[in-house]
Amino acid sequence: MAVIFLWIGINAFGSSRISSNYHVKAFCNNPLETEKKIALTFDDGPTEFTLEVLELLKKYNAKAAFFCIGKNIEKHPKIIKQIIEEGHLVGNHSYSHSKFFDFYNAEQIKTEIKKTDELLEKFTSKKINFFRPPYGVTTPSIRRALKITGHKVIGWNIRSLDGGTKNQELIFSRIIKRVSPGGIVLLHDTAPHSVLVLEQFLQFLKQNHYEVISIEELLSLKAYGIGR
């Protein structure tokens, strides 16, 4: 009985921690990066707040990756177009972002991924290579689906938790304590407090001589074998 509980505990921990690579390989940072370079990623958009995020990124000459939900792409096609036109990366964050996504079977997951890819590909000729699972949870079904779709999983090693609290001071403090070369930051483009934290954070990075670069550049595509 103790062995069963231990297995359940290990499985639950591995599934919920994207950096564990328990079910799928996830690219969460570049540990080989020694220069002050970092990547920004935004989940759950596009929304009306994405426009404010784009303004700030332009102001600070920063590139980011937006992991988009399919149903939000349908609501805000003009915003997706703007994200791409301004030189940012778009990635797949499922179609529904359902609370039950990690209980879906491989066929359901594959369907969601392909549906979202098709929506994104209306705005770009580039293949959608990157996927971020909802809530950062991975499962054997996700692994099986990705084996078919061929997407690479992008995680993070600096989680802001801005989706769980509106306390800007807490979010900002949490991020800057974890900043280091080669890091990938997880933020959301879904609420005003996240936008305010983003501006503080971009100011902090500038003052501390950090360069915000794209996911592709940070992960060194050739070295990691995840190029187009």
Long-range contacts (C-beta under 8 A, 24 or more apart in sequence): 14-138, 15-102, 15-137, 15-138, 15-139, 16-135, 16-136, 16-137, 17-136, 18-133, 18-136, 18-137, 18-138, 18-153, 18-155, 18-156, 19-155, 19-157, 22-138, 23-138, 23-139, 23-140, 23-142, 23-143, 24-138, 24-142, 24-143, 24-146, 24-153, 25-152, 25-153, 26-138, 26-153, 26-154, 26-155, 27-152, 27-153, 27-154, 27-155, 27-184, 27-219, 27-224, 27-226, 28-154, 28-155, 28-156, 28-157, 28-184, 29-156, 29-157, 29-182, 29-183, 29-184, 30-182, 30-218, 30-219, 30-220, 31-182, 32-182, 32-220, 32-223, 33-181, 33-182, 33-218, 34-181, 34-182, 35-181, 35-211, 36-181, 36-208, 36-209, 36-210, 36-211, 37-181, 37-182, 37-210, 37-211, 37-212, 37-213, 37-217, 37-218, 38-179, 38-181, 38-182, 38-183, 38-184, 38-185, 38-205, 38-210, 38-211, 38-212, 38-213, 38-218, 39-64, 39-65, 39-183, 39-184, 39-185, 39-212, 39-213, 39-214, 39-215, 39-218, 40-64, 40-65, 40-185, 40-187, 40-212, 41-65, 41-66, 41-67, 41-91, 41-132, 41-154, 41-156, 41-184, 41-185, 41-186, 41-187, 41-215, 42-66, 42-67, 42-187, 42-188, 42-189, 43-67, 43-93, 43-132, 43-163, 43-186, 43-187, 43-188, 43-189, 43-190, 44-69, 44-72, 44-93, 44-97, 44-163, 44-188, 44-189, 44-190, 45-69, 45-72, 45-76, 45-79, 45-188, 45-189, 45-190, 46-72, 46-73, 46-75, 46-76, 46-79, 46-80, 46-83, 46-189, 47-72, 47-76, 47-79, 47-189, 47-190, 48-76, 48-79, 49-189, 49-190, 49-191, 49-192, 49-194, 49-195, 50-76, 50-79, 50-83, 50-189, 51-79, 51-82, 52-192, 52-195, 53-189, 53-194, 53-195, 53-198, 54-82, 54-83, 54-86, 54-88, 56-195, 56-198, 56-199, 56-202, 57-86, 57-88, 57-202, 58-86, 59-202, 60-202, 60-205, 60-206, 60-212, 62-202, 62-212, 63-87, 63-88, 63-89, 63-212, 63-213, 63-214, 64-88, 64-89, 64-212, 64-214, 65-89, 65-90, 65-91, 65-130, 65-154, 65-214, 65-215, 66-90, 66-91, 66-189, 67-91, 67-92, 67-93, 67-130, 67-131, 67-132, 67-154, 68-92, 68-93, 68-116, 68-120, 69-93, 69-94, 69-95, 69-96, 69-97, 69-116, 70-94, 70-95, 70-96, 70-112, 70-115, 70-116, 70-119, 71-95, 71-96, 71-97, 73-116, 73-119, 73-120, 74-119, 77-122, 77-123, 80-120, 80-123, 81-123, 84-123, 84-124, 88-214, 89-130, 89-214, 89-215, 89-216, 90-120, 90-123, 90-124, 90-128, 91-128, 91-129, 91-130, 91-131, 91-132, 91-154, 92-116, 92-117, 92-120, 92-128, 92-130, 92-131, 92-132, 92-151, 93-131, 93-132, 93-134, 94-133, 94-134, 97-134, 98-134, 101-133, 101-134, 101-135, 101-137, 102-133, 102-134, 102-135, 102-137, 102-138, 102-139, 102-142, 104-141, 105-141, 106-141, 106-142, 106-144, 106-145, 106-148, 107-145, 108-141, 109-141, 109-142, 109-145, 110-145, 110-148, 110-149, 113-145, 113-146, 113-149, 113-151, 114-149, 117-149, 126-228, 127-228, 129-226, 129-228, 130-154, 130-215, 152-226, 154-184, 154-215, 155-184, 156-184, 156-185, 156-186, 157-183, 157-184, 158-183, 158-184, 158-185, 158-186, 159-186, 160-185, 160-186, 160-187, 160-188, 160-194, 160-197, 162-187, 162-188, 162-191, 162-193, 162-194, 162-197, 163-188, 163-190, 166-191, 166-193, 168-193, 168-196, 168-197, 168-200, 171-197, 172-197, 172-200, 172-201, 172-204, 175-201, 176-201, 176-204, 179-204, 179-205, 179-208, 179-210, 182-218, 184-215, 184-218
